[in-house]
């Protein structure tokens, strides 16, 4: 819903796709979708479920093998906290997304307080050895702003009872040129969650 509306002919990218959860979710809504992940085992598992318009391939999200502006939509789901250099992941998403395209970043958020953040990271690393570091919301925003990516919608995931799980967030992003982004921010504000004003 946060990436809508879809024309149905978009080319989409799921960067750090694992077994392709985001790619498989996008496949019925777009023209084609590509998923990239370092794990050959996860890619192979995803290929078993992938429809004809979904290609999953082994590759590095920090060094994507695609040209500038190759995709209308690019996203990563729960990837940044696994990366030693998450700025490379975000930079590559911005590079391969066409101007005016959409970028989706879904990840668990860290805490601003470094002590609390370090404790949380220790817990996460014990649970999953591939974990590197949870980024606080403002760090992700800084990475995006430095790439002239404009945040047009931020949504925090909620549980069924309406409470917000700690440290989880979802951001819909649109990459625009600086002048267009400033005009967009002055003039247009999302009227409801998941809908960008036009």
Steps between C-alpha positions, in 0.01 A plus 500: 500500500782746579647459151164539324381594248644247257470533123574129466798546268763610754841336530571434868801393707512312831855561625626249757194293416579185696240249379316782323222608739480857363559390140222240521263757654573752223487250210119505449498883509783591260626405155817333624696469820861406569627374836869502595659328801842367602358166618478248216293270725237766573486606135450135396216462753334816370531391138280199576210735582573781252251573222616557142547877542726458806874435459706424811877514466812476714668837545614766744252769611795732566624462140195447279572388142248743345527830317398837642122543497422138403196465728174684565481353850787377718483377855659303776328322784687433826839536331667810647561353845693211338734730305838612629459811283126567465572827321618295201168314487301824507734665249457210258121511537505869408743446211297229327163674550396738222441865588141523624500129587413358839726350766371289787709436812361264763713425803510470873599833656763554765499736794655846513649429843833325427488293820152362428596454135813300591297274731240441230770423243664249737165324540434500124850368422453215750172416327640542148880505446460682167361806683725807491318805642152647521488852362289763674234669287703822466805311369292345222347839425848653480617231256199566279526878517868489404392322180225754423231245582183662628294321763136536405352256749615326817287233663571308816375146508241420765387183667139378483414678826618830350818530703821577317776239518816654630766578243307411186425740217406521136589788273382579150744714317501690174825603333474846342730782398565749783281784361210264434536348845490839671188592304344165586571548870355853501196422290409136552445312818362145508129527573480158659740220577641347183364767263722772360326819401533581131 
